Amino acid sequence: VFFVDNTGGVEALYEMVASGGTVSPSSAINQVANGFNDPAAVVVDVNGNIFVADYYNRAVEEITPAEIAGGTPVGSSTWTSIPAPNGGYPDPTGLGVDSNGNVFVACDDGTVYKVAAVSGAVSSSSAVATVDSNLGGILGMALDSSDDIFLTIPANTNITEYSTQPVNMGSLNWAAPARRLCCFSTLTAEESPARRPF
């Protein structure tokens, strides 16, 4: 399990190491990378590439399995920022990866971007497109096994779902929320075992 932490002056990515395929309260926690500027979210693709929403750097950083194989925490000179719109991502707060390797970035200003995969993975030649905007302050994102996007938008006190089948690069077709909630910031969606990277 990977998670980010920005407390105590150390803004870093950590891994809670599984034993026998599961994590527990006794699992070891190792720092994987540091040097972010308020890391806000993390997601891992099926190839084991780790993406971190680097909030105040207005970027999404990619860290590959090879870069962390040595066990020593890596810094900003090691990882690569994925392609971004002009001026960077406006304070990225949520990340998701679909079954084709496309990376979705949700931002605090209510914009959702899609970074298109090339041959199943994001690369320096990936195109960046605005999927939708003016959705309100987004604090979290998850994609399920059908590649549907779920966003937490606390100002609207709801979890909003968008079906990506087919992907509409214009205004999103948002489904009505099943429940209205208050004071939440993150979420996750269960994936089928074939989609899990570990």
N, C-alpha and C positions, 0 to 999 in steps of 0.2 A: 504494500500500500504506500503510495506516495502522497505527501502533503506539504504545503508551504506554511511558513511561519514568519511573521514580521515583528515579533516581540523581542524585548531584551537587547535591541540594537543589532541582532543578527538576522538578516533578511535572507532566508535560505530555503532550499528544497531538501526534504528528508524522506527516507524510506523506512517504513516499518517492515522488518524482514519476516517473511512467512516461514513457518516450520511445519513440514508435513502438509503444505498447501493451505495453511490458515495462519492468521495472526492471532495473538492473544495478549493479555496484559503483560506477559513476560517477554514478548518479542523484542529483539534488539532494535534500536532506532539509530540509524546512521545518517549523517549529513552527506548529501550527494552533491549539492552545488550551492554557492553563495555569491553575493555581490549584486543581488537584485535591488530594485528600488520600489518597495512595497509589493511583493508578490501576492497576487489576489486569487489565482486559480491554477490548477494543474490538471492535465489529461494525458493519457498514454495511448498511442495508436497500436494497431495489431503487430507492428514491427518492433515494438518496444521503445520507439522514439518518445521522449517526454517533452511536452509543451508547457511553458509557464507564462501566465499573463503577468507581465512586468509593468504594473500600473503606472507609476510616475515616469517610467522610461517610454511609455506609450508604444510598447512593443510586445511581441510574443516571441519568447526564446525557445529554441529547439536544442535539446541535449540528446545525443544518440547513445545507444548502449555501449558502443566502443569507447566513447569519451569518459564513461564512468566505470569501465571494466577494471581499472586499476585499484579502485577502492578509495582513492584520495579525492576529497571534494574538489570540484572544478569551479573556476571563476569565469568572469565575463570574457576573458580572452580566449576561452575554449569554445563556448557555444555560439550558435548562429541565430540571428534574428530572422524570422520568416518574412516573406514579402508583406508589405503594409501599404495602406493608402497614403497619399501625400500628407505629410505632417504626422504620420504614425496613427496608431489606434487611439481614439479619444478615451483614454483611461479604461483599458480592458478589465472586465470583471468576471467573465465566464468563458469557458472553452468547451468545445465538443469535437469529436472526430466521427465521421460516418463510415459506413462499410466500404466505401470507395477510397478512403484515405483523405477526403476533403476535410479541412479544418474550419470550424465555425468559431467566430470570435464575437462575443457580446460585450458591449461597452456601456459605461456609466451614462452616456448621453442618450441611450435608447437605440443605438444603431447595432445591427447584426451584419457581420461581414462573412463572406465565404472565400477561403483561400483554396483554389482548385488544385487537386492532386494531379501529378504528372506520373503516369505509370504506377499508380497506387500509393504515391507518397508526395508530400509537399516538397518543393524544391525552389531554388532561386529563380526559376523561370515560371513559377506558379502565378496565375492571374488572380487578382483580388477584386471582388465585386461586392457592392452593397446589396444585401438581401432585403433589408427593410430598415426604416429609421423612424424616429419620433415615437418609440414604443414606451418611453418612460425610463427612469433609472433602473437598469438591469443589474441585479446582484449575483445571479447564478444561472447556469445553463447545464442541461444534460440532454443526451440523445439516447433513445431506446434502440432495441434491436431492429426496428423498422425504419430507423433513421429519422423518426419524428423528433422535433426539437421542443424541449420544455424550458421555459424561462421563468425565473422568479422576478416579479416586478412589485416590490413592496408598496409603492405608491398606489397601485391598483388593488392591493391585498389579494392577489390571485396568482396562481400558477397558470401560465398560458401555454397551450400546445399548438404547434404548427406541423402539419403533415408535409413532408418533403417529397411526397410521391404524387405527381412529378415535381421536381424543384421548380418553383416559380420565381424568377429573378426580379419580378416586380413586387407589388405589395403582397404581403403574406396573407394567406387564408387562415386566420387564427380561429381556433375552435373556442367555444364558450367554456370557461373553466368549470370543472366539476364541483369544486368547493372554493369558498372564499376563505382566505387565511390571513393571519396578521403577524407581523414581526418575524419574518423568516428571511434567510439570505442565501441559502444554498440547497441543492437537491442532487439526487442521482437517480438513474434509471437502471433497472436490472437488464443485463444483456444475456443472450443465449450463450451457452458454453463455447460455441464455435467463434464468437466474437471477442471472447476474453483474451487479452494478450498474454496471460500467465497461466 
